[in-house]
Every structure is written in C-alpha cells, then in structure tokens.
Amino acid sequence: MATRRSKYTPGGYKLRVRRSKAGKGLFTEDNIPKGVCIVEYIGKPVSEEVAIRDSGKYLFEIGKNKTIDGNIPSNIARYINHSCAGNCEAVGPRGRVFIFSRKRIPAGTELTYDYGKEYFDRHIKPVGCRCAKCSA
C-alpha cells in the first residue's frame, strides 16, 4: 500500500548553495513544478527577548511570540535570497515554515522569496535591493 505524502513534505529536489548576486544563494538542480513544497526552513526556537536582542538575519517569526533562528548548518533554506518578485513563498502552518514554488522553476534557477516589509525595511532597504526585479 502506498504511503500518502503530506503537501508539506519536501519533494526531494536537488538543491545546491552557489554564488549569486546577493552573496550565496540556493539553486535548484531539478525542474520544480508550480505549487510544490521544496524545502523546510528549520532552526532552533528562541524567545521573543532573544529575537529582539539579536535581531539576526536568519530569524523567522512563526507565530505570536514564537521565532526560530535558522542560522544553523543543517538549514539549507537559509540561503534562499530575497526577491521583490520571488519564485517561491514561505508557508507556515502549525509553527513550521515550508518553502513552496509559486511557479514552475527550471533547473539552474536561484530560489527566492519576498522576505516581507519589516525585514526589507530593516536589512535590505539601507543597502539597496539587489533582486532581479530591482536591479533590471
């Protein structure tokens, strides 16, 4: 009998960290269809106080007073860069974060998603956005 996969189960796509315009980025080595789970953004839970104090770039708010710090070696999703017109989106059910494709993504393409206004204003806007949409 076949095991039914959850829509939140990453699809086992081959991903590789490489140089990108923004530093290091996460690229797919496989064609990825629209609307599938690519990878889970993982990290260690941190308190609201630690999140405010550290103000790190890898923090992901997953609920009221709940944040994960994704700056851990096993979190390959931390290399997904910001884009104002990303090809992915972050979806967070039940205190977890999954990265889904917003459209078909050809092999060799960098994975990107919009980090949101708060992050953009704090970390990206002061140095300028380097995404494909803004640098075109």
RAKA-V123357 format. One record per pair of residues at least 4 apart in sequence whose ideal C-beta (glycine too) atoms are under 8 Angstrom apart, sorted by the first residue. I is the first residue (numbers start at 1). J is the second residue. If there is no record, write none. Layout:
i=I j=J
i=I j=J
This chain:
i=5 j=9
i=7 j=37
i=8 j=37
i=8 j=40
i=8 j=91
i=8 j=93
i=8 j=96
i=8 j=98
i=9 j=37
i=10 j=37
i=10 j=38
i=10 j=39
i=10 j=40
i=10 j=98
i=11 j=32
i=11 j=36
i=11 j=37
i=11 j=38
i=13 j=28
i=13 j=29
i=13 j=30
i=13 j=32
i=13 j=38
i=13 j=39
i=14 j=28
i=14 j=29
i=14 j=30
i=15 j=26
i=15 j=27
i=15 j=28
i=15 j=29
i=15 j=38
i=15 j=39
i=15 j=76
i=15 j=111
i=16 j=26
i=16 j=27
i=16 j=29
i=17 j=24
i=17 j=25
i=17 j=26
i=17 j=27
i=17 j=76
i=17 j=79
i=18 j=24
i=18 j=25
i=18 j=27
i=19 j=23
i=19 j=24
i=19 j=25
i=20 j=24
i=20 j=25
i=20 j=27
i=20 j=81
i=20 j=110
i=21 j=25
i=21 j=130
i=21 j=132
i=21 j=135
i=22 j=81
i=22 j=82
i=22 j=130
i=22 j=131
i=23 j=81
i=24 j=79
i=25 j=79
i=25 j=80
i=25 j=81
i=25 j=110
i=25 j=111
i=25 j=112
i=26 j=39
i=26 j=76
i=26 j=77
i=26 j=79
i=26 j=80
i=26 j=81
i=26 j=110
i=26 j=111
i=27 j=108
i=27 j=109
i=27 j=110
i=27 j=111
i=28 j=32
i=28 j=38
i=28 j=105
i=28 j=106
i=28 j=107
i=28 j=108
i=28 j=109
i=28 j=111
i=29 j=107
i=29 j=108
i=30 j=107
i=31 j=104
i=31 j=105
i=31 j=106
i=31 j=107
i=32 j=36
i=32 j=38
i=32 j=101
i=32 j=104
i=32 j=105
i=33 j=101
i=33 j=104
i=34 j=101
i=34 j=102
i=34 j=103
i=34 j=104
i=35 j=100
i=35 j=101
i=35 j=102
i=36 j=100
i=36 j=101
i=37 j=98
i=37 j=99
i=37 j=100
i=38 j=88
i=38 j=99
i=38 j=100
i=38 j=101
i=38 j=111
i=39 j=76
i=39 j=77
i=39 j=98
i=39 j=99
i=40 j=77
i=40 j=96
i=40 j=97
i=40 j=98
i=40 j=99
i=41 j=60
i=41 j=68
i=41 j=70
i=41 j=75
i=41 j=77
i=41 j=78
i=41 j=80
i=41 j=90
i=41 j=97
i=41 j=98
i=41 j=99
i=42 j=68
i=42 j=70
i=42 j=72
i=42 j=74
i=42 j=75
i=42 j=77
i=43 j=58
i=43 j=60
i=43 j=68
i=43 j=69
i=43 j=70
i=43 j=71
i=43 j=72
i=43 j=75
i=43 j=78
i=44 j=68
i=44 j=69
i=44 j=72
i=45 j=66
i=45 j=67
i=45 j=68
i=45 j=69
i=46 j=50
i=46 j=51
i=46 j=54
i=46 j=59
i=46 j=67
i=46 j=68
i=46 j=69
i=47 j=51
i=47 j=67
i=48 j=52
i=48 j=65
i=48 j=67
i=49 j=53
i=50 j=54
i=50 j=67
i=50 j=69
i=51 j=55
i=51 j=56
i=51 j=59
i=51 j=61
i=51 j=67
i=51 j=69
i=54 j=59
i=54 j=69
i=55 j=59
i=55 j=122
i=56 j=69
i=56 j=71
i=57 j=71
i=57 j=123
i=58 j=69
i=58 j=70
i=58 j=71
i=58 j=75
i=58 j=78
i=59 j=67
i=59 j=68
i=59 j=69
i=59 j=70
i=60 j=67
i=60 j=68
i=60 j=70
i=60 j=90
i=60 j=92
i=60 j=97
i=61 j=66
i=61 j=67
i=62 j=66
i=62 j=67
i=62 j=68
i=62 j=92
i=62 j=95
i=62 j=96
i=62 j=97
i=63 j=92
i=63 j=95
i=66 j=95
i=68 j=97
i=70 j=75
i=70 j=77
i=70 j=78
i=71 j=75
i=71 j=78
i=72 j=78
i=77 j=97
i=77 j=99
i=80 j=88
i=80 j=99
i=80 j=111
i=80 j=112
i=80 j=113
i=81 j=110
i=81 j=111
i=81 j=112
i=81 j=131
i=82 j=86
i=82 j=112
i=82 j=113
i=82 j=114
i=82 j=115
i=82 j=119
i=82 j=120
i=82 j=124
i=82 j=129
i=82 j=131
i=83 j=87
i=83 j=112
i=83 j=113
i=83 j=114
i=83 j=131
i=83 j=132
i=83 j=133
i=84 j=114
i=84 j=129
i=84 j=131
i=84 j=133
i=84 j=134
i=85 j=114
i=85 j=131
i=85 j=132
i=85 j=133
i=86 j=102
i=86 j=112
i=86 j=113
i=86 j=114
i=86 j=131
i=87 j=101
i=87 j=102
i=87 j=103
i=87 j=105
i=87 j=109
i=87 j=111
i=87 j=112
i=87 j=113
i=88 j=99
i=88 j=100
i=88 j=101
i=88 j=102
i=88 j=105
i=88 j=111
i=88 j=112
i=88 j=113
i=89 j=99
i=89 j=100
i=89 j=102
i=89 j=113
i=89 j=114
i=90 j=97
i=90 j=98
i=90 j=99
i=90 j=100
i=90 j=113
i=91 j=97
i=91 j=98
i=91 j=99
i=91 j=100
i=92 j=96
i=92 j=97
i=92 j=98
i=93 j=98
i=99 j=111
i=99 j=113
i=101 j=105
i=102 j=113
i=105 j=109
i=105 j=111
i=112 j=131
i=114 j=120
i=115 j=119
i=115 j=120
i=115 j=123
i=115 j=124
i=116 j=120
i=117 j=121
i=118 j=122
i=119 j=123
i=119 j=124
i=120 j=124
i=120 j=125
i=120 j=129
i=121 j=125
i=122 j=126
i=123 j=127
i=124 j=128
i=124 j=129
i=125 j=129
i=128 j=134
i=129 j=134
i=129 j=135
i=130 j=134
i=130 j=135
i=131 j=135
i=132 j=136
